[in-house]
């Protein structure tokens, strides 16, 4: 039995197709089909769950079968055989104790070509409706740290008169990377800059602030990051920042920290932040992407390890009475957050030690290890 070709679960179709062609083109010349190149161009950014059925269907139209050997990890293991050998290969894989899946589009006729996503009927915008901006990081509503094609380095840019741009020279040093940034409702600007030596910097980064977005940074050293509690992760930090009232929330991978009263302080304070929340262990891979999200209604939500948490307390504005006067945080299902926020289940409220700051509570979601409990109201 031939050995499958193994891919990472985050692989994209162009890389899969190139690898399969290198390995199987001699045995299966049909892999040079122009239809596969069209499929690559149409689905080049899609996830494996989306492009594998289409790829399998296109191979079926060429007389081939795309078989996946599913084992206990998250790798994607693929084999290509003639259609006549597909059932025999699946039987061999199953005899080894693994699951065998022949990828094809559901409901498609046998041997039919893949149904491809339809392209846009026309241009999405006119030539004068956009600017070529290779790099842009949102700093605040109407502001970005951006690079234009004729600029040498990332520069603070006022976008409020788009498409006319106003650059603020000297705001961010070219030798330091802007890792995260946010602005409070009162205009206080907080941001994180990576150290001058990149990944080998000690400390890795620093948290800085100014009274307004337009003001140049001071010569203060800032607050070293990551916080001590996050250093046990021994992984490259992934920061997100956001204000909940005057308090500053920092997300570093699966941990959420609080700098109380950060917007009111006159200078950088090197005190360690409070650890509000640690994401539970996950049984399957979960994205490390995080965000602190202020809502139009004045709430503050935190996206952390696939969980969407609503911050409730002095900073988060919306309050929920709990025993001891502590603030509470409600958890939502992150998968439902794209359209509307749907509460995933009953809440478990975490009380802060002194009842003076917001708290993030554990609840129902991927990888949650304990059953949730409903918050008691006072």
MARBAFI-262591 format. One record per residue: x, y, z of N, C-alpha, C in turn. Coordinates in steps of 0.001 Angstrom, whole numbers, padded with zeros to 6 digits, always signed. Example, Ala and Ser with C-alpha at 12.3 -4.5 7.8 and 13.67 -1.06 7.14 Angstrom:
MARBAFI-262591
+013190-005690+007800+012300-004500+007800+013200-003300+007800/+012850-002250+007080+013670-001060+007140+012900+000030+007870/
//
This chain:
MARBAFI-262591
+000844-001204+000000+000000+000000+000000+000877+001250+000000/+000566+002209-000857+001339+003443-000928+001116+004297+000317/+002113+005112+000658+002038+005959+001830+001356+007281+001486/+000509+007789+002374-000167+009061+002096+000792+010238+002186/+000404+011342+001562+001155+012598+001649+000542+013414+002777/+001360+013813+003742+000858+014478+004943+000979+015995+004812/-000096+016702+005229-000143+018166+005196-000606+018681+006548/-000189+019902+006877-000696+020581+008054-002159+020939+007830/-002956+020928+008898-004397+021185+008770-004697+022606+008296/-003709+023534+008396-003927+024910+007936-003447+025130+006510/-003069+024059+005819-002513+024191+004473-003526+024801+003511/-003035+025512+002507-003889+026101+001482-003809+025275+000195/-004823+025425-000639-004933+024609-001844-003725+024723-002778/-003165+025915-003059-002011+025968-003968-000863+025069-003526/-000587+025033-002217+000503+024189-001727+000147+022707-001843/-001107+022358-001564-001538+020963-001688-001417+020502-003137/-001935+021299-004051-001933+020900-005457-000511+020790-006003/+000352+021735-005653+001743+021664-006123+002431+020399-005628/+002223+020056-004359+002859+018869-003799+002317+017595-004436/+001009+017508-004585+000422+016309-005196+000884+016146-006639/+001038+017243-007353+001526+017148-008733+002965+016653-008773/+003790+017124-007854+005184+016679-007833+005290+015178-007589/+004420+014652-006741+004512+013244-006350+003794+012323-007327/+002635+012748-007844+001777+011850-008612+001736+012129-010112/+002407+013175-010588+002245+013543-012002+002734+012447-012950/+003746+011703-012568+004238+010630-013442+003209+009519-013567/+002608+009147-012443+001604+008081-012478+000275+008547-013049/-000043+009820-012827-001358+010325-013245-001165+011635-014013/-000875+011582-015302-000653+012804-016102-001855+013742-016107/-003041+013223-015806-004237+014078-015809-004143+015200-014782/-003211+015111-013838-003070+016166-012838-002605+017486-013446/-002179+017480-014681-001793+018727-015358-002990+019476-015908/-004198+018980-015671-005413+019585-016219-005520+021068-015856/-005946+021864-016842-006138+023296-016606-007282+023559-015636/-008225+022606-015521-009333+022773-014579-008811+022841-013139/-007743+022114-012853-007168+022173-011513-006515+023525-011251/-005935+024127-012280-005377+025475-012125-006485+026491-011874/-007631+026300-012554-008772+027184-012302-009268+027024-010882/-009345+025776-010402-009774+025525-009026-008816+026197-008042/-007521+026110-008326-006533+026738-007451-006753+028247-007362/-007008+028895-008481-007176+030349-008482-008461+030775-007790/-009504+029965-007894-010796+030328-007314-010818+030093-005803/-010132+029037-005335-010214+028650-003924-008852+028736-003229/-008012+029641-003669-006649+029704-003144-006592+030077-001674/-007603+030777-001154-007581+031212+000242-008533+030419+001123/-009198+029387+000574-010184+028630+001337-009522+027638+002284/-010275+027243+003293-009807+026235+004235-009901+024847+003613/-009176+023900+004232-009160+022536+003701-010554+021919+003689/-011361+022195+004699-012719+021633+004734-013541+022074+003537/-013193+023225+002956-013940+023740+001811-013363+023287+000481/-012016+023262+000365-011460+022953-000953-011266+021461-001208/-011186+020629-000169-010964+019203-000406-012118+018541-001168/-013399+018805-000846-014473+018214-001651-014418+018651-003111/-014113+019928-003359-014031+020405-004740-012853+019778-005472/-011710+019655-004785-010550+019017-005397-010838+017552-005692/-011465+016863-004749-011811+015469-004980-012781+015291-006138/-013742+016214-006255-014706+016122-007355-014039+016371-008696/-013114+017303-008736-012413+017587-009983-011533+016400-010389/-010908+015755-009414-010115+014564-009717-011008+013411-010167/-012194+013325-009588-013143+012289-010017-013515+012468-011486/-013671+013716-011914-013977+013973-013325-012824+013573-014231/-011620+013478-013666-010445+013060-014431-010171+011560-014296/-011090+010842-013644-010937+009408-013476-010118+008999-012284/-009874+009922-011353-009062+009653-010173-009910+009800-008910/-009356+009343-007794-010036+009477-006504-009074+010082-005505/-009573+011025-004692-008791+011655-003627-009224+011032-002309/-008340+010252-001697-008651+009532-000470-007877+010156+000683/-008571+010425+001778-007913+010925+002983-007862+009823+004027/-006694+009619+004603-006505+008670+005696-006490+009470+006995/-007548+009334+007783-007698+010124+008997-007221+009332+010203/-006214+009886+010872-005677+009268+012075-006084+010092+013285/-005368+009963+014378-005818+010584+015622-005363+012029+015777/-004485+012518+014897-004045+013905+015007-004786+014762+013988/-004322+016012+013804-005015+016954+012924-004390+017045+011538/-003392+016232+011253-002761+016272+009931-003729+015772+008860/-003536+016256+007640-004328+015826+006489-003453+014897+005655/-003857+013641+005535-003075+012642+004802-003853+012230+003553/-003296+012511+002387-004000+012330+001129-003288+011317+000239/-004106+010578-000520-003615+009661-001540-004459+009839-002789/-003858+009626-003958-004572+009685-005234-004410+008339-005928/-005534+007741-006323-005537+006462-007044-006584+006538-008147/-006512+005657-009137-007593+005577-010121-008912+005229-009437/-010014+005678-010018-011326+005434-009423-011563+003955-009166/-011093+003097-010062-011340+001662-009921-010660+001082-008691/-009644+001752-008148-008911+001240-006996-009333+001905-005682/-010288+002822-005741-010638+003606-004560-011196+002729-003442/-012135+001848-003755-012741+001016-002709-011708+000095-002066/-010808-000474-002884-009777-001346-002330-008840-000613-001396/-008457+000641-001760-007582+001428-000895-008275+001775+000410/-009550+002113+000349-010283+002435+001569-010338+001225+002495/-010507+000044+001912-010539-001177+002728-009208-001411+003414/-008103-001164+002713-006771-001337+003310-006542-000360+004459/-006966+000878+004272-006801+001883+005338-007616+001493+006561/-008845+001069+006351-009712+000681+007467-009168-000542+008185/-008488-001441+007452-007907-002624+008081-006783-002255+009033/-006171-001079+008829-005119-000597+009729-005685+000149+010935/-006994+000294+010992-007631+000957+012125-007886+002429+011937/-007711+002954+010705-007936+004366+010441-009208+004558+009635/-009711+005777+009657-010881+006123+008852-010427+006533+007451/-011173+006094+006445-010865+006441+005054-012030+007217+004462/-011722+008376+003862-012753+009245+003282-012393+009549+001834/-013321+009295+000931-013148+009676-000474-013785+011052-000658/-012988+012058-000923-013505+013424-001009-014207+013649-002345/-015413+014164-002259-016196+014570-003427-017294+015506-002945/-017880+016261-003851-018930+017195-003478-020254+016464-003289/-020925+016768-002204-022186+016104-001880-023242+016387-002949/-023882+015338-003410-024947+015476-004389-024485+015571-005826/-023185+015589-006065-022688+015686-007445-022869+014358-008171/-023137+014427-009459-023257+013222-010276-021889+012555-010405/-021893+011243-010549-020633+010508-010666-019857+010994-011889/-018582+011338-011679-017729+011785-012768-017945+013218-013206/-018816+013965-012516-019075+015359-012904-017935+016255-012447/-017752+017368-013146-016762+018346-012725-017234+019066-011465/-016288+019626-010746-016610+020307-009491-017408+021580-009752/-018341+021848-008872-019071+023112-008902-018223+024147-008174/-017730+025138-008882-016829+026135-008308-017598+027357-007829/-017095+028048-006818-017735+029294-006384-017779+030293-007531/-018894+030997-007638-019047+031961-008721-018268+033240-008407/-017485+033740-009357-016769+035003-009122-017735+036181-009114/-017268+037301-008619-018087+038507-008622-018469+038880-010049/-019689+039393-010216-020181+039724-011548-019482+040927-012153/-018839+041734-011360-018145+042922-011846-017138+043398-010828/-016419+044444-011113-015429+044948-010148-016101+045416-008870/-015464+045145-007749-016031+045531-006466-015907+047033-006221/-014974+047683-006869-014814+049116-006710-014076+049660-007922/-014196+050950-008137-013526+051589-009252-012079+051899-008940/-011283+052221-009952-009858+052496-009743-009593+053617-008758/-010510+054591-008671-010280+055704-007756-010833+055493-006370/-011370+054299-006090-012010+054046-004797-011078+053439-003762/-009863+053168-004122-008952+052555-003169-007537+053090-003366/-006712+052921-002328-005298+053267-002375-004481+052011-002121/-003338+051915-002737-002463+050775-002558-001684+050960-001256/-002132+050275-000206-001537+050404+001120-001055+049017+001543/+000210+048678+001293+000695+047315+001564+000626+046916+003031/+000674+047878+003939+000688+047570+005372-000160+048596+006098/-001058+048132+006959-001864+049048+007759-002329+048329+009021/-002135+048961+010161-002609+048443+011439-003505+049502+012055/-004742+049138+012352-005684+050101+012925-005189+050562+014294/-005210+051868+014495-004786+052454+015755-005982+052994+016521/-006899+053626+015821-008093+054223+016416-009054+054515+015272/-010316+054814+015564-011224+055186+014476-010654+056348+013662/-010378+056104+012385-009821+057135+011520-008319+057229+011536/-007637+056356+012276-006185+056397+012366-005603+055019+012101/-004447+054972+011464-003754+053704+011219-002257+053940+011206/-001522+052923+011584-000079+052912+011351+000100+052224+010001/+000475+052989+008979+000384+052498+007608+001664+052767+006833/+001766+052052+005715+002859+052244+004763+002253+052376+003380/+002628+053406+002659+002282+053539+001254+003467+053073+000416/+003234+052877-000869+004291+052322-001725+005529+053211-001777/+005378+054509-001565+006532+055410-001630+007008+055861-000254/+006542+055197+000817+006996+055510+002161+008060+054509+002587/+008982+054951+003429+010089+054092+003844+009758+053240+005053/+008827+053666+005891+008577+052965+007145+007124+053193+007570/+006609+052347+008461+005254+052572+008989+005144+053923+009664/+004063+054623+009380+003873+055988+009871+002438+056157+010351/+002255+056860+011449+000914+057183+011914+000209+058016+010855/-000980+057589+010447-001668+058200+009312-003098+058538+009685/-003478+059780+009427-004848+060242+009643-005665+059898+008401/-006654+059015+008555-007474+058559+007423-008821+059266+007354/-009064+060221+008216-010408+060780+008339-010834+061598+007132/-009876+062034+006295-010219+062782+005072-009976+061913+003836/-010118+060590+003990-009897+059649+002889-010572+060132+001608/-009874+060020+000440-008584+059367+000212-007360+060267+000437/-007564+061506+000891-006407+062337+001245-005857+061866+002589/-004567+061630+002673-003940+061109+003882-003038+062163+004512/-002986+062151+005847-002087+063053+006574-001190+062206+007463/+000095+062233+007198+001052+061424+007951+001616+062227+009110/+001775+061578+010270+002369+062206+011447+003774+061652+011587/+004766+062420+011211+006147+061936+011203+006643+061694+012623/+007429+060633+012765+008107+060383+014026+007273+059741+015107/+006026+059349+014806+005203+058772+015857+005704+057392+016259/+005958+056543+015263+006449+055194+015545+007811+055022+014889/+008780+054623+015692+010132+054444+015179+010170+053270+014210/+010936+053436+013130+011007+052378+012118+011659+051117+012659/+012486+051235+013693+013184+050051+014195+012341+049242+015162/+011193+049747+015556+010351+049024+016496+008999+048736+015857/+008511+047540+016040+007250+047143+015450+006076+047492+016344/+004994+047968+015752+003759+048226+016481+002985+046917+016559/+002837+046361+017752+002194+045056+017933+000710+045160+018255/+000297+046224+018926-001115+046409+019275-001324+047855+019669/-002566+048334+019564-002841+049735+019854-004322+049915+020137/-004659+050908+020960-006062+051216+021232-006155+052637+021767/-007378+053170+021782-007629+054527+022261-008845+054496+023167/-008754+055181+024310-009872+055233+025253-010926+056217+024755/-012140+056162+025302-013165+057146+024909-012740+058590+025121/-011813+058839+026050-011323+060203+026299-010111+060558+025458/-009686+059668+024546-008596+059985+023636-007228+059512+024061/-007106+058859+025227-005801+058361+025666-005385+057205+024756/-004159+057261+024286-003655+056267+023324-002689+055326+024034/-002956+054018+023948-002053+052997+024489-001609+052103+023346/-000328+051738+023337+000148+050857+022277+001329+050029+022768/+001636+048973+022022+002731+048066+022365+003737+048080+021224/+004982+048334+021568+006061+048308+020592+007007+047166+020910/+007400+046430+019882+008363+045356+020063+009746+045936+020334/+010574+045187+021058+011924+045637+021347+012767+045749+020099/+013883+046476+020189+014698+046754+019001+015327+045511+018382/+015454+044417+019161+016077+043195+018638+015065+042141+018234/+013805+042548+018048+012784+041616+017589+012510+040521+018602/+012455+039262+018126+012100+038146+018996+013093+037936+020127/+014325+038379+019954+015347+038175+020984+015431+039342+021959/+014548+040317+021842+014588+041482+022728+014269+041078+024161/+014905+041762+025118+014609+041581+026539+014411+042948+027168/+013196+043315+027580+011969+042531+027435+011525+042448+025969/+010591+041535+025723+010130+041324+024359+009484+042584+023778/+008704+043294+024599+008000+044498+024129+007719+045399+025315/+007220+046611+025010+006865+047561+026065+005510+048190+025759/+004773+048435+026836+003474+049098+026757+003674+050583+027028/+003195+051434+026086+003369+052878+026215+002027+053586+026064/+002002+054877+026454+000765+055634+026284+001065+057121+026126/+000096+057819+025528+000147+059275+025420-001267+059799+025573/-001389+061107+025830-002707+061675+026107-003576+061776+024859/-002955+061806+023667-003710+061892+022411-002993+061066+021349/-003735+060673+020335-003144+059880+019262-002072+060672+018536/-002307+061967+018330-001382+062765+017516-000060+063067+018206/-000010+062963+019537+001182+063385+020252+002323+062404+020017/+003547+062886+019889+004697+061971+019731+004949+061225+021033/+005580+060069+020963+005853+059305+022192+006882+060019+023043/+006752+059805+024352+007733+060402+025265+008965+059502+025301/+009934+059903+026092+011147+059111+026249+011040+058112+027399/+009838+057967+027980+009665+057016+029066+009865+055592+028560/+010403+054711+029410+010699+053355+028937+009458+052492+028734/+008349+052868+029366+007151+052051+029226+007142+050872+030181/+006092+050046+030059+005912+048883+030922+006391+047648+030184/+007316+046860+030753+007812+045678+030054+006739+044609+029894/+006765+043937+028747+005830+042855+028433+006605+041656+027899/+006055+040434+028009+004736+040123+028564+004751+040155+030089/+003559+040196+030722+003499+040119+032186+004148+038826+032678/+004590+038855+033925+005288+037678+034463+004428+036425+034397/+003134+036554+034654+002255+035381+034654+002164+034738+033279/+002369+035532+032206+002266+034998+030850+003567+034379+030371/+004660+034607+031066+005945+034102+030605+006064+032589+030741/+005175+031973+031531+005213+030510+031669+004801+029820+030384/+004160+030550+029449+003715+029927+028204+004888+029550+027299/+006020+030273+027421+007208+029999+026628+006888+029966+025133/+006038+030866+024708+005698+030985+023299+005734+032464+022941/+005881+032748+021654+005907+034139+021220+004585+034808+021595/+004616+035938+022293+003372+036590+022705+002529+037011+021501/+001230+037043+021714+000268+037542+020724-000636+038515+021458/-000370+039815+021320-001036+040807+022141-002273+041402+021460/-003264+041738+022298-004371+042603+021907-004615+043562+023065/-005062+044785+022730-005301+045823+023729-006691+046405+023552/-007254+046913+024636-008515+047633+024548-008885+048219+025897/-009603+049325+025870-010027+049973+027104-011425+049516+027489/-011631+049345+028785-012953+049172+029376-013121+050325+030356/-013667+051436+029866-013686+052657+030655-012267+053184+030795/-011818+053412+032025-010451+053868+032269-009471+052716+032437/-009989+051492+032542-009126+050321+032706-008639+049829+031352/-007438+049268+031334-006861+048729+030107-006831+047208+030187/-007349+046546+029161-007320+045089+029065-006229+044673+028096/-005425+043705+028491-004369+043143+027659-004623+041647+027511/-004679+041175+026264-004831+039746+026002-003510+039236+025435/-002965+038206+026058-001741+037565+025571-002037+036081+025418/-002327+035670+024171-002753+034301+023882-003940+033950+024776/-003836+032962+025639-005007+032522+026399-005172+033187+027741/-004573+034354+027949-004651+035021+029242-005105+036467+029058/-005957+036937+029983-006479+038303+029941-006033+039023+031209/-005395+040199+031026-004860+040973+032146-005566+042330+032219/-005563+042921+033423-006197+044219+033675-005188+045186+034281/-005058+046389+033654-004323+047513+034231-005372+048514+034726/-005698+048517+036012-006774+049396+036494-006380+050868+036407/-007339+051690+035978-007131+053133+035932-006032+053593+035005/-005717+052801+033974-004579+053124+033107-004773+054456+032385/-006016+054770+031990-006258+056008+031235-006073+057251+032092/-006102+057106+033409-005992+058269+034289-004563+058535+034741/-003670+057562+034545-002321+057749+035076-001529+058732+034227/-000662+059492+034888+000105+060535+034208+001383+060000+033590/+001852+058841+034056+003084+058276+033515+003013+056767+033610/+003953+056087+032948+003958+054635+032941+004232+054094+034350/+003434+053118+034729+003591+052467+036028+003962+051015+035769/+005066+050579+036349+005605+049260+036040+004965+048145+036859/+003885+048446+037619+003251+047409+038430+002685+046307+037545/+002740+045081+038038+002204+043951+037288+000683+044046+037223/+000095+043713+036074-001360+043763+035964-002013+042578+036671/-003320+042688+036883-004081+041588+037476-004452+040584+036389/-004336+039306+036688-004755+038256+035767-006239+037990+035987/-007068+038332+034978-008514+038168+035107-008996+036796+034664/-008360+036235+033641-008934+035031+033032-007840+034226+032345/-007926+032914+032470-007056+031999+031746-007922+031007+030998/-007747+030900+029693-008574+029999+028889-008312+028556+029289/-009356+027721+029319-009164+026315+029683-008411+025576+028588/-007787+024442+028928-007099+023636+027902-008074+023213+026814/-007596+023161+025577-008444+022812+024444-008149+021391+023986/-009200+020682+023594-009037+019315+023111-008686+019272+021633/-008786+020410+020965-008455+020471+019549-007854+021842+019274/-007149+021995+018153-006512+023287+017873-007521+024432+017820/-007179+025530+018466-008023+026722+018500-007148+027916+018141/-007676+028837+017373-006908+029993+016947-006471+030831+018148/-005236+031353+018090-004743+032246+019127-005127+033695+018863/-005864+033941+017807-006259+035322+017522-007135+035852+018655/-006850+037082+019052-007578+037678+020165-007942+039111+019801/-008845+039681+020581-009259+041060+020353-010002+041562+021584/-009923+042862+021818-010769+043541+022792-011726+044405+021981/-013037+044160+022137-014034+044713+021222-015003+045601+021995/-014956+046918+021793-015984+047791+022372-017225+047779+021482/-018377+047645+022063-019619+047611+021289-020255+048996+021262/-021125+049271+020283-021794+050582+020232-022602+050891+021484/-023081+049845+022185-023868+050070+023385-023041+050308+024637/-021725+050395+024501-020885+050686+025647-020326+049469+026350/-020590+048279+025868-020029+047083+026482-018615+046844+025959/-017865+046017+026680-016530+045617+026253-016469+044098+026238/-016096+043526+025089-015985+042076+024943-014543+041709+024632/-014179+040489+024989-012826+039988+024765-012914+038658+024027/-012217+038572+022897-012088+037310+022174-010784+036663+022602/-010862+035446+023153-009691+034788+023719-009824+033281+023534/-008935+032687+022727-008892+031250+022502-010268+030684+022116/-010912+031314+021136-012184+030813+020652-013364+031119+021540/-013184+031889+022611-014279+032259+023500-014488+033761+023436/-015757+034172+023426-016078+035597+023462-016632+035910+024838/-015948+036776+025571-016291+037116+026939-016786+038555+027001/-017867+038779+027721-018378+040130+027904-017953+040622+029279/-017224+041717+029296-016715+042266+030545-017794+043100+031208/-018048+042826+032467-019025+043599+033225-018351+044124+034477/-018495+045401+034740-017894+045978+035925-017723+047464+035753/-016946+048088+036613-016762+049544+036532-016283+049989+035168/-015355+049244+034543-014857+049638+033236-015792+049243+032123/-016386+048034+032233-017238+047532+031176-018617+048150+031152/-018944+048997+032132-020178+049774+032206-021372+048921+032577/-021671+047875+031822-022849+047099+032155-022551+046238+033385/-023367+046338+034398-023096+045653+035650-024082+044510+035855/-023592+043489+036531-024438+042360+036906-024179+042070+038371/-025162+042246+039274-024890+042075+040699-024459+040650+041003/-023427+040514+041797-022979+039206+042248-022718+039275+043737/-022543+038151+044337-022300+038121+045771-020980+038822+046082/-020985+039623+047134-019782+040328+047539-019531+041598+046757/-020472+041995+045872-020320+043230+045135-019383+043145+043968/-018915+041946+043602-017948+041829+042514-018625+041965+041180/-017839+042324+040168-018345+042425+038819-018304+041059+038154/-019047+040938+037062-019111+039641+036381-018842+039808+034916/-018505+038707+034254-018310+038694+032819-019071+037538+032227/-019800+037788+031160-020599+036748+030527-019887+036217+029303/-019974+034924+029105-019301+034273+027992-020301+033983+026883/-019877+034186+025640-020688+033914+024472-019982+032891+023601/-020721+032259+022715-020148+031328+021750-019500+032131+020634/-018163+032038+020471-017455+032836+019476-017891+032484+018071/-018291+031243+017832-018712+030851+016496-019983+031566+016076/-020779+032049+017064-022019+032735+016740-021861+034239+016711/-020628+034707+016954-020427+036148+017138-020441+036916+015840/-020335+036224+014667-020247+036950+013415-021520+037723+013131/-022693+037098+013407-023931+037784+013114-024516+038447+014337/-024626+037715+015430-025156+038258+016664-024534+037477+017804/-024532+038054+018986-023942+037400+020140-024999+036547+020807/-024744+035250+020858-025690+034325+021449-025067+033726+022689/-025741+033817+023800-025220+033250+025034-025161+031744+024874/-023979+031161+025126-023805+029736+024909-024464+028909+025994/-024610+029435+027182-025203+028649+028259-025212+029445+029539/-025551+028797+030667-025526+029492+031956-024147+030029+032260/-024092+030958+033171-022856+031673+033455-022227+031187+034746/-020899+031318+034796-020187+031129+036061-019452+032424+036337/-019691+033043+037468-019144+034370+037732-017910+034262+038614/-016872+034989+038239-015638+035015+039023-015584+036314+039787/-015524+036259+041091-015484+037465+041907-014054+037930+042064/-013824+039221+041888-012500+039769+042156-012291+039827+043661/-011039+039870+044070-010731+039722+045492-011364+040836+046321/-011321+042049+045804-011838+043180+046586-013136+043729+046017/-013643+043144+044928-014883+043624+044360-014776+044962+043690/-013575+045350+043247-013399+046704+042714-013184+046744+041218/-012996+045638+040550-012683+045661+039127-013500+044651+038369/-013447+044706+037042-014189+043745+036243-013571+042364+036338/-014368+041333+036096-013874+039966+036133-014375+039221+034921/-013645+038190+034512-014026+037347+033392-014341+035969+033934/-015502+035412+033537-015944+034156+034120-015888+033031+033119/-015677+031822+033621-015653+030637+032776-017075+030167+032524/-017324+029610+031334-018656+029131+030995-018595+028023+029994/-019632+027877+029167-019703+026798+028197-018955+027182+026943/-018211+026276+026364-017506+026535+025130-016560+025412+024836/-015874+025441+023681-014948+024389+023316-013866+024225+024364/-013713+023015+024855-012654+022721+025786-012972+023038+027231/-014170+023569+027539-014503+023850+028927-014582+022544+029694/-013903+022488+030847-013791+021230+031560-014821+021064+032658/-015453+022138+033104-016406+022044+034193-017769+022503+033732/-018845+021898+034260-020184+022364+033895-020410+023759+034422/-021115+024607+033678-021326+025992+034119-022336+026077+035243/-022243+027182+035981-023201+027444+037028-023794+028817+036816/-025063+028954+037144-025751+030231+036909-025362+031244+037985/-025167+032496+037551-024805+033559+038517-025944+033825+039460/-025615+034012+040707-026620+034378+041691-026743+035883+041737/-027925+036393+041729-028132+037838+041797-028373+038229+043229/-027863+039402+043584-027985+039859+044953-029320+040475+045214/
//
